[in-house]
Amino acid sequence: MKSGENRVIIGKANAFRIWRAASSVNWDCTAKELSDETGLAESTVRKICAEKGWDIVTGYTGGTKWDVVTHISNNR
């Protein structure tokens, strides 16, 4: 297997890990929580969510930044 093929497989596996963790809480979670659950860097979680069309809604409450991953069922 070539290096590029390995990266594709790893990317798909990581996307599945994110999907599985987020699905288990009905997509009511933050990128940080997904990062903690999957062991992936938060930037990796955000990148994969963006690639898959899983929106991350970012906001502020009382000066604290929060985000929620919102899955849109008609996406990939």
LUMPATI-614231 format. One record per residue (C-alpha): x, y, z; residue in three letters. Coordinates in steps of 0.1 Angstrom, whole numbers, padded with zeros to 4 digits, always signed. Example, Ala and Ser with C-alpha at 12.3 -4.5 7.8 and 13.67 -1.06 7.14 Angstrom:
<fibas>
+0123-0045+0078ALA;+0137-0011+0071SER;
</fibas>
This chain:
<fibas>
+0000+0000+0000MET;+0013+0034-0009LYS;+0017+0063+0015SER;-0011+0083-0001GLY;-0035+0054+0002GLU;-0026+0051+0039ASN;-0035+0087+0044ARG;-0068+0083+0028VAL;-0076+0053+0050ILE;-0065+0071+0081ILE;-0086+0101+0072GLY;-0117+0079+0067LYS;-0110+0061+0099ALA;-0107+0094+0118ASN;-0139+0108+0102ALA;-0157+0076+0114PHE;-0143+0081+0149ARG;-0157+0116+0150ILE;-0190+0106+0135TRP;-0194+0077+0160ARG;-0185+0100+0190ALA;-0208+0128+0178ALA;-0237+0104+0169SER;-0236+0089+0204SER;-0247+0123+0218VAL;-0270+0132+0190ASN;-0244+0157+0177TRP;-0247+0179+0208ASP;-0210+0183+0215CYS;-0181+0206+0210THR;-0150+0202+0189ALA;-0130+0200+0221LYS;-0152+0172+0235GLU;-0148+0153+0202LEU;-0111+0159+0205SER;-0110+0145+0240ASP;-0131+0115+0231GLU;-0112+0105+0199THR;-0077+0115+0209GLY;-0074+0136+0178LEU;-0062+0172+0179ALA;-0090+0198+0180GLU;-0077+0213+0147SER;-0079+0178+0131THR;-0115+0175+0143VAL;-0124+0209+0129ARG;-0107+0201+0096LYS;-0125+0168+0092ILE;-0158+0183+0101CYS;-0153+0210+0076ALA;-0144+0185+0049GLU;-0174+0164+0057LYS;-0198+0194+0058GLY;-0205+0189+0095TRP;-0210+0225+0106ASP;-0193+0238+0137ILE;-0213+0267+0151VAL;-0191+0289+0173THR;-0204+0314+0198GLY;-0197+0331+0231TYR;-0215+0329+0265THR;-0203+0350+0293GLY;-0170+0356+0276GLY;-0164+0318+0273THR;-0161+0305+0237LYS;-0182+0274+0229TRP;-0189+0255+0198ASP;-0214+0228+0188VAL;-0210+0204+0160VAL;-0242+0203+0140THR;-0247+0174+0116HIS;-0269+0181+0086ILE;-0285+0148+0077SER;-0284+0154+0039ASN;-0246+0158+0039ASN;-0221+0131+0029ARG;
</fibas>
